[in-house]
Amino acid sequence: MLAKTGVEQRLIEVRQRIAQAAARSKRDPRAIRLLAVSKTQPVRSIEEAYQAGQRTFAENRVQEWLEKAPDLPKDCQWHLVGRLQTNKVKYLDQNVAMIHSLDRLSLLETLNEQGERRGIVWTTLVQVNIARDPAKAGLMPEEVPDFLNSVRDCPHVRVQGVMTIGALEASLSETQGYFRQLRELRDTLQARKWPGVDLQELSMGMSQDFELAIEEGATFVRVGRQIFGERN
């Protein structure tokens, strides 16, 4: 039997932790999707994760996605989780499965314009700064309803949920509270109906806190360092 690579072993451990967190919160682990965040990681490390069965990957920067994706198998599913500049939207295509960082009207309008031009309907999540951290991007919670109203005028953008990034200086208990607040906000908003909006997804939790996010209802967890090791 071949020895497991470092990436493969760490993936096994992360999947086990996801299953354990799901069990603690009486959730089906199949409802939680693991995004392997490959920011700054070389193609060979992503290939190791692929060989270990991982198919969903996330990049922070469009340029990195453009450089890596052609060298990797076509059945990799790519998500963008970093702040997306409007001038980079033209480089995206239908191989981007989901954009997790829709955070402003100008980006919504640009995505709609590019989608209309190229016949693409983008699947997105609205980024919410639930912790009100000045160091983080995202809409303030009270801004989200008006933003969702704007989606009705953008038929080439579909909103499927919300995303947040934990505050830099927060304790684990504070972070879990923020995850709970995002879930509660999502549940409140889901009770209303907006064209082009179905808030089924919750993208929250990273290497240091993904188990807390699962306990609070995350459907996507974004894990990089715990899979690939420290960033280059």
C-alpha positions, -999 to +999 in steps of 0.1 A: +000+000+000+013+035-009+019+058+019-005+087+022+007+121+012+006+150+037-023+166+018-042+133+017-038+126+054-049+161+063-079+158+041-089+126+058-086+143+092-106+173+081-134+151+068-134+132+100-138+164+120-166+175+097-184+142+103-179+145+141-192+181+141-222+171+121-229+142+145-227+166+175-253+189+159-274+160+146-269+170+110-263+149+079-226+153+070-236+150+033-253+184+037-219+200+044-196+207+014-159+211+020-141+238-001-104+232-003-090+267-004-059+266-026-049+302-023-011+305-030-008+267-032+010+251-062-009+229-087+009+198-074-007+202-040-042+206-056-035+175-076-027+156-044-061+167-030-078+157-062-062+122-060-076+119-025-111+125-038-115+162-034-134+179-062-144+213-049-117+240-047-117+277-039-095+306-049-093+341-036-080+358-067-092+355-102-056+356-115-047+324-095-078+306-108-069+315-144-033+302-139-042+270-122-075+257-136-062+248-171-036+225-156-061+205-135-088+180-143-120+194-159-143+180-132-128+202-105-155+226-093-142+261-087-155+287-062-143+322-058-142+333-021-121+365-022-132+400-029-140+403-066-130+434-084-155+445-111-127+448-137-119+411-132-155+398-139-148+397-177-122+370-171-147+346-155-167+320-173-192+292-166-165+271-150-168+292-119-195+273-100-202+299-073-190+334-063-191+337-025-183+374-022-211+394-038-209+425-016-219+456-035-243+470-061-216+478-086-205+441-086-241+429-089-246+451-120-213+442-136-220+404-132-255+409-147-240+429-177-213+403-183-238+375-179-262+390-204-234+395-229-222+360-227-253+340-218-242+331-183-263+331-151-239+335-122-245+316-089-236+338-060-237+343-022-241+376-006-212+385+017-224+398+051-202+416+076-221+401+105-193+410+130-192+446+117-155+442+115-140+473+098-112+451+084-137+429+065-157+434+034-194+427+032-228+443+036-240+452+070-269+430+081-294+458+078-284+465+042-291+430+030-329+433+024-325+463+001-297+446-017-318+415-023-345+437-037-320+448-064-315+412-076-349+413-092-335+436-119-305+414-126-318+381-142-282+369-149-274+367-112-289+341-089-283+345-051-283+311-033-273+321+002-250+342+024-214+341+034-193+356+062-157+358+074-151+357+111-137+388+128-099+389+132-098+395+169-129+375+180-127+346+205-141+313+194-172+318+215-177+352+198-171+337+164-197+310+171-222+338+181-215+355+147-222+323+128-255+319+148-265+355+139-258+349+102-280+317+103-308+336+121-305+365+096-307+340+067-337+323+082-355+356+086-348+367+051-357+333+036-392+337+050-396+365+024-396+361-013-373+379-038-370+370-075-337+353-082-331+346-045-332+313-027-311+315+005-304+279+010-267+281+015-245+293+044-208+297+037-190+302+069-161+287+089-124+284+079-095+263+092-096+276+127-134+275+133-151+253+107-165+229+133-183+258+151-197+269+118-211+234+111-227+233+146-245+266+136-257+253+102-229+259+076-235+242+043-201+253+029-169+254+050-137+269+035-106+251+047-071+259+034-043+256+059-057+224+076-055+207+042-026+222+024-004+234+053+009+269+057+005+292+027+035+298+005 
